[in-house]
Amino acid sequence: MTLIKYYGGFICIQIRKICYIHFVVTCKFVTIFIIFINID
């Protein structure tokens, strides 16, 4: 879970710290969330 955490956290930190909590639940959800937030 360390790799997924780092990967998700790194991307989330770039956009906002909102995904940080989401990424903890599911890495896949984070990827989608990050894309959605990025477009927003």
C-alpha distances in whole Angstrom, upper triangle without the diagonal:
4,6,5,6,9,10,10,12,14,16,16,17,20,21,21,18,19,16,14,14,14,11,9,11,10,9,13,15,14,15,18,19,19,21,23,23,24,27,28
4,6,5,6,9,10,10,12,14,15,16,18,20,20,18,19,16,13,15,15,12,10,13,13,11,15,17,15,16,20,20,19,22,24,23,24,27,28
4,5,5,6,8,10,10,12,14,15,17,19,19,18,19,16,14,16,15,12,12,14,13,10,13,15,14,14,18,18,17,20,22,22,22,25,27
4,5,5,6,8,10,11,12,14,16,17,17,16,16,13,11,13,12,8,9,11,9,6,10,12,10,11,14,15,14,17,19,19,19,23,24
4,6,5,6,8,10,10,12,14,16,15,13,14,11,9,10,11,7,7,10,10,8,11,13,10,12,15,15,14,17,19,18,19,22,23
4,6,5,6,9,10,10,12,15,15,13,15,12,10,13,13,10,10,13,13,10,14,15,12,13,16,16,14,17,20,19,19,22,23
4,6,5,6,9,10,11,13,14,13,15,12,10,13,13,9,11,14,12,9,11,13,10,10,14,14,12,14,17,17,16,20,21
4,5,5,6,8,10,11,11,11,11,8,7,10,9,6,8,11,9,6,9,10,7,8,11,10,9,12,14,14,14,17,18
4,6,5,6,9,10,10,8,10,8,5,9,10,7,9,12,12,10,13,13,9,11,14,12,10,14,16,14,15,18,19
4,6,5,7,9,10,10,12,10,9,12,13,10,12,15,15,12,14,15,11,11,15,14,11,14,16,15,14,18,19
4,5,5,7,9,9,11,9,9,12,12,10,13,15,14,11,13,13,9,9,11,11,7,10,13,11,10,14,15
4,5,5,6,6,7,5,6,9,9,8,11,13,13,11,13,12,8,9,11,9,7,10,12,10,10,14,14
4,6,5,5,8,8,7,11,12,11,13,16,16,14,16,15,12,13,15,13,10,13,15,12,12,16,16
4,6,8,11,10,10,14,15,13,16,19,18,16,17,16,13,13,15,13,9,12,14,11,10,13,14
4,7,8,8,10,13,13,13,16,18,17,16,16,15,12,12,13,10,7,9,10,7,7,10,10
4,5,7,8,11,11,12,14,16,17,16,17,15,12,13,14,11,9,12,12,8,9,13,12
4,6,5,8,9,10,12,14,15,15,16,14,11,14,15,12,10,14,14,11,12,16,15
4,5,6,7,9,11,12,13,14,15,12,10,12,13,9,9,13,12,9,12,15,13
4,5,5,6,8,10,10,10,11,9,6,9,10,7,7,11,11,9,11,14,14
4,6,5,7,9,10,10,13,11,8,11,13,10,10,14,14,13,14,18,17
4,6,5,7,10,11,13,11,9,13,14,11,12,16,16,14,17,19,19
4,5,5,7,8,10,7,6,10,11,8,10,13,13,12,15,17,17
4,5,5,5,8,7,5,8,10,9,10,13,14,13,15,18,18
4,6,7,10,9,8,12,14,12,13,17,17,17,19,22,22
4,7,9,8,9,12,13,12,14,17,17,17,20,22,22
4,5,5,7,9,10,11,12,15,15,16,18,20,21
4,5,5,7,9,10,11,13,14,15,16,19,20
4,5,5,7,9,10,11,13,14,16,17,19
4,5,5,6,8,10,11,12,14,16,16
4,5,5,6,8,10,10,12,14,15
4,5,5,6,9,10,11,13,14
4,5,5,6,9,10,11,12
4,5,5,6,8,10,10
4,5,5,6,9,10
4,6,5,6,9
4,5,5,6
4,5,5
4,5
4
